[in-house]
Amino acid sequence: MVKILYIEDNEDNIYMVSRRLHRKGYDVLVARDGEEGLALVKSQVPDLILMDLGLPVIDGWEVTRQLRAAPETAAVPIIALSAHAMPEDRERALAAGCNDFIAKPTNFPRLLDRIEALLRERPRDE
């Protein structure tokens, strides 16, 4: 089963997105701040990460930079999900290492398409 880590501090978003991903057959792990997300990644490297950018403790941009710097997570696809919807926010997320950016409120069919596309593109360990 594909494991997705969702790093998000808003309970409504967590409920909506994780529930819908579970129904699509994904195993969803949740971290509610950047520090918790980094700790969870060390114990269970996910196949893909959904990253809120406006996180408490450590923001999503810094979490992404740290994940990209670590060899075990450097290739894990990261989709930024953010209410910060200006073009410069998208550019900043991509510069930090995110593979894609989706503005909130989340369009679930678009999110699902991007998840599936990034998972297909990811090299598989044999």
Secondary structure, 3 states (H helix, E strand, C coil): CCEEEEECCCHHHHHHHHHHHHHCCCEEEEECCHHHHHHHHHHCCCCEEEEECCCCCCCHHHHHHHHHHCCCCCCCCEEEEECCCCHHHHHHHHHHCCCEEEECCCCHHHHHHHHHHHHHHCCCCC
